[in-house]
Amino acid sequence: MGDVCVSFQSPQTRFFRSARYRGFLTRQQLRRVVFWAGATFVAAAAILFAKGSTVAYETFHAAAAQRPWLVLVLCPLGLALSLWLTRQVFVGAQGSGIPQTIAAIGDPVFAASGVLSLRVAFGKIVLTMLGLACGASVGREGPSVQVGAAIMHSLGRRLNLSEVRLQRALVVAGGAAGVAAAFNTPLAGVVFAIEELSRSFDMRTSGRVFSAVIMAGIASLAVLGNYTFFGHTDAVLTVGNGWLPVIVCGVAGGLAGGLFASILVRFSRRGLPGRAGAWVKSHPIAFAASCGVVLAGLGLLSGGDTYGTGYRETRALLSGQSISPAWGLLKMAATIVSYASGIPGGIFSPSLATGAGLGRALADWMPMAPSGAVIILGMVAYFSGAVQAPITAVVIVMEMTDNQALTIPLMASALIAFSVSRQICGKPLYKALAEGFRPPAAGTRPPL
């Protein structure tokens, strides 16, 4: 009897090899459809994520305003519950999501380990909203990157698009589409994909990334309209009054942002030293609850201004309202505590808010310049110092404030901040955090 060879093929593989498929769509056409359809799905998820996050934080804000003491219960219990769910149910959803996405781009094995699964993406959305509902200083933009990358990656796998280069392009496009839809900033999505996610420009896949960002932007505009995230500001700087704020904000933002990044990287790699570190490793849920207590204390000290994303306070500053000069420092501390707890949540928008607070504090020392312009310089400088992505910082703040008149001062301040930050934190934040993720061995979990 001759040998019998039995071949098992997935339904997607049989479909691609069938004559019916070849007569309906070429593989090249299918790839375009996947990028366009996937970007639309990413935009839909980002929009729902944004609306859900707003409801979650507004619910917390209303409860804290009526009963300020309630934060001493909500913050510890919420952070503890979020971390427990992360470690037990949604492994891989911890932290910002951008480091996981960067690690997945560079390592297809890690990408296939489940960190870009739809289950983790769902957990990322739900647990980030839980964090906002209990007052954590987190944002949804970093998580939107991981969610977008997960949607595109999962779609490619289901359709058997197995080429490594194509998988990488899908992840980059998904992350970029997530940024574009989350902030309604399509240009920033493209720049973020080039500068932060891939850190290169691949001519073979750039068109697909651009098309995904465009589709995500169109979907976002269709649902949310043409809005600017922080409103419109006409603040300008002249040659006479502009050079000092540019230098001061650049240096201060680089120092503060570099310190922030250095703390996160050191904590991620080493944790706390001595007995405190050993206790954290053996009692992570209790540590998350203790972080919640500190978070509640910072919120009470600031009058409730350190909770959440910081959108509300940043808009207030740009509209001319006053806030405590110490708010930027308190917001930075609240973001560090929220990250250290290990819960899902991004540092993107809290960093922009911290920079706005820094700029407002510096504006009091430079009355020759419009305070609105100094606030925007502070946002760009601190964000550039924190993530060491100066082009992304400039583009995203320009699009979020609808102010192109400050382009040159913003670029100069971002470059100064980037240079100063590199002296404090030797590697870009997200890249350094991504190095902590490796394909999990059997019976282990990815690091927090």
N, C-alpha and C positions, 0 to 999 in steps of 0.2 A: 504494500500500500504506500502510495507516495505521500510526502509531507503535505500537510494542510496548513496554510497560513491564514490566520484570522486577524483582521485589522479592525480596531475599534476607533471610530472617528466621532467627534462631537457633532451635534446638529449644525453648529455654525460652520465647521469644516466641510461637511457634506454639502451645505448650501453654497459655499464659495466655489466648490469644485464642480457643481452641477452646471449643465448646459443652460438651465433656466436662469441661473445667476449671471453667467457670462453674457447672456442676451439682454439682461436687465440693467446691470451696473458693472462697470469696470472696477477693479480694485482701487485705482486712483480716485475715481469718482466717489467710491464708498468712503475713502479717507476724508475727503472734503465734507461729506455729509456728516460723518462722525464728529468732526471738529465743530461744525456749525450747530448740529443738534446738541452735542455735549455742552457747548457754551451757553445755549439757551437754557438747558437744565441747570447749569451752574448759576446763571442769573436768577432763575426762579428760586433756587435754594437760598441764594444770598439775600434776595428780597424778603422771603419768609423769615429768614434768620434775623434780618434787621428789624422787621416789625415785631417779631417775638421778643427780641432783646429789649426793644423800647418798652413793651408792655411789662416785661419782667422787672426792669429797673424802676419804672414809674410806680409799680405796685410796692416795691421796697421803699421808694422815696416817700410815698404817701403814708405808709405804715410808720416809718421812722419820724416823719414830721408830727404825727399825732401822738406817738409814744416813743420818745427818744431812747428810753431805757431798753426798748425791745431789741435794739441792735446788739446788746450784750448777749442775747439769746440767739438771734437769727444768724449773726456772723459765725460764731463758733460751730453751731449745729450745721449750718449750710455748707461750710468748708469741709467739715468732717464727712458729711454725707457725700459731697461731690467727690472727695478723694477716695472714699470707699467704693463708690460706683466705678470710678476710673480704674482702680486696681483690680476689681473683681469682675466687672462686666465689660468695660470699654477700654481694654488694655491698648495703649498706643495713642489715646486721646489726650494725654496730659500736656500741659504747657501751651505754648503758642500755636504750634502746628507748622510753622514755617521751617524750623529745624528738621522735622520729620520729612517734610516735602523735599528739602535740599538733599537730605540723606538718601531719599528714595530716587531722586534723579541720578545720583552718582552710583547707586547700587541696586540693580534690578532685583536681586535676591531679597533685599530689605523691602523693596516696594511690594514684592509678592508675599511678604510675611504677614500681611493683614493690616498694616498701618495705614494703607490707602483703601481699605474696604469700605463698603457702604455702611456697614454696622458701626465702624469707628466714626465715620462722618456723621451719622445720626447721633451718636453719643457726644461728639464734639459740639454739635448744635445745642442739644438738650442740656449738657452740663455747663456750657458757657452761659446759657440763659439762667441756669440755677445759680451760678456764681454771681451774676448781676442781680438776681432776686434776693441774694443775701449780702449785698453790699461790697463784693470784691472789686478791687480796682483793676479791672480787666477790660479788654476790647474784643470785638468780634471780627476784626479784619484779618488778623493772623489766622484764627480758626477758619475764616472763609477761604484762605489759601489752601489749607489742607482739605477742606470739604470740596472745593473745586477740583483739586488734583485727584481726589478720590473718585469723584464722579467720572471724570474723563478717563482715568486709569481703569476703572471698573467697566466702563463702556467699551474700551478697547479690548479688554480681555474677553468680554462676552462675545465680541465679534471676531475673536481670534486674530487680532492685529498684533502679532507676536514679535515683530522686529524691534530690537533693543532701541534703535534710534527713534522709531516711531513711538514707542512707549515713553521714552524720555520727552519727546515733543508733546505728547498728550498731557503729561504731568505738568510741564512748564506752562502750556496753554491753559490748563485748568486752574493753576495757581494765579496766573495773570488775569484770567477772566474773573476769578474771585475778588481780586483787588479792585478791578474796574467796576464791577457791579456793586461791591460793598460801599465804595466811596463815590460812585458815579464819576470816576476819573479815568477815562479810557487811555489817555496818554500815559498816565502814571502806571497803569497796568502793563503797558508795553515796556516802559523803562524799568519797572520792577522785575519783569521777566528777564531782561538782559543783564541788569546790574547785580541783582541779588540772587535770583533763582539759578540761572545757568552760568552767570558771570562770563558769558561769551556770546557771540553773535553767529548763529549757524544759518547760513544762507539757504540751506536745503529745507529748514523747518520754520524760518522766520515768517514766511507768508501764512502758514497755518496758525501760528501764534497770533499774528495780527488779525486774521479773520476771526479767531475765537474771541479776542478782545472786542472787536467790532460788534459781533453778534451779542455778546453779553451787554455791551453798552446800549445797543438798540433795545434789547429787552428791558433793561433798567429804565431807559428813557420812556418807553411805552407805558410802563406801570407807574413810575414815580415822578415822571416829568423832568424837565431840565432845571435842576436846582443845583446850588452850590452848598457844600456841606456846612461851612461856617458863615454863610451869607456873603455879602459883597462889601469890600472895603476899598476906599479910594486913597488910603494913606500912601504918601510918597516921601522920598528922601532926595534932597538936592546934594550937589557936590560939596557945598559948604557945611551942611549939617549931617551928612550921611556917613562920613568915613569913621567917626568915633563910634557910633552905635554898631556899625558893621564889625569893627575890631573887637569891641567889648563883648558883644553877643557871641561872636565867633569863639573867642577864648573861653568865656564863661560856659557857653553851651558845650564846647569840646571837653572842658574839665568835668562838668557835671555829667554829661552823657558818657564819657569814658569811664568815670567812676561807677556809674550805674551798670554799664556793661561788664566791667571787671567784677563787680559784686555778684552778678548773676552767673557769670562763667565760673568763678571760684566756688560758689555754692553748688552749682550743678556738678562740678567735678569732684569736690572734696567734702561738701557739706559743712556742718559746724565742727569745730575742733574738739578734741578731748571727750569728756564724759557726755557733754551736751550732744555731740554728734552721734555717739553710740546710742543715746536715748532716742534721738530722732529716728535712727534706723530701725530700732526695735519697737517704737511706738509711733508710726507715721500718722495714724488717724488722730491720736491725741495731740501730736505736734500741729496738725492742720487746725484742730480746734483752738489751740493756743495762739496760732496765727490769727484766727478769727477774733480772739479777744483783743489782740494788739490792733487789728484792723478797726474794730469797734471803738477803741480808745482814740485812734487817730481821727476817726470820723467825728466823735464827740468834741475833740479838741478843735477841729476845723469848722464846726457848725454844720457838719454833714456834707462838706464840699469835696471830700476825698473819695467818696463812694463812686462806683460805676466807671463809666468810660471817660468822663471829663468833658463830654460834648457841651453840656449845659453851661458849665463854667467858662469854657473857652469862648463860646458865643457871647456870653455876658461881657467878658473882657474886651472882645473886639467891638462890641457895641458901646463901649465907654463906661460900663458899670465898674464899680470898685470891688476889690476882693483883698483879703489879707495878703500882705507881702510875703508871708511865710507859706502861702498855699502851694507854690511850686515844689518846695522842699517836702512838705507833708504829702503831696501827691506822689512824689518820687518814692518816699518811704512806704506808702500804702501799696504801690505797685510792686516793690521789692518783696514785701510781706506776702502779697497775693501770689506772686510767682513761687516764692519759697515753699508755700503750702503744698504745691504739687498739683493743684487743680487745673483743669483746662481753662484757657483764656489767654488772650493776646496782650502784647505790650505796645502795640502800634499806636492806638488812639490815646492811651494814658501817657505815652511819651510825648505826643504832640501837645497834650494838655499841660504836662509838666513844663515843656518848653514855653508855652504861653504864659504860665505863671512866672517863670524865670524872666521872660521879656518884660512882663508888667513890673516886676520888682526893679529891674534895671532901668526902666523908663523914668522912674522917680529921680534917678541920678543924672539923667540926660534930658533936661527940659527943652533943650534946643531942637529936639526931634519929636515928631508926632508919636504919641504913645502907641497908636495902632500899628505903625511901621515897626517899632521896636518889639512889640509883641510877636509879630510875624517873623521877624529876624530871630527871636528867641526860639520859636517853634522849629524853624529850619535848623538852627545851630544845634539845639539839644538833640533833635532826632538824628541829625547827621552824625553827631558825636556818639549817640547810643548805638546805632546800627551800622555806622560807617558806610553809608550809601548816599553820598551827597547829591547825586543827580536825582535819585528818587525823591529825596527830601525836598529839593527845590520844586520839582514838577508837581508833586502831590500837594504841597502847600499852595502853590500858584493856582492849581485847579480848584482846591477846596475853598479858597478865599476870593477867587475871581479877580486877581490882582496881578497884571503883567508889568505894571509900572516899576515894581521892585525887583525885576528879574536879575539885574546885574548885582545889586546889593545882596540879594539872597544867595546868589552863586558864590560871591566872595566870602560871605559869612559861613556858608556851608563848607567851603574849602578850608577855611581857617579851623573850623571846629573838627573837621576830619583829621587834619594834621595834628592838632593837639590831642585828640582822642587816641590816635595811634601810639602816642608816647605812653599812654596809661594802659590801654588794652591792645595787645599786639595783633589780635585777629578780629575781624568783623564778628559781631555778636552772634548772628544766626549761623554763620559758618562754624564758629567755635562750639556752639550748642549742638549743631548737627553731628560733630565728631563724636559726641557721646552716644549716638545711636548706632547700634550694630545689629545685624540679623540675630534675633534671639535664639539661643540654643534651647534644646528641649527642656521644658520645665522651668524656664526662666522668663522674666518679663523685661521689656525695654526699660531703661533707666528713667527716673523722674527728672 
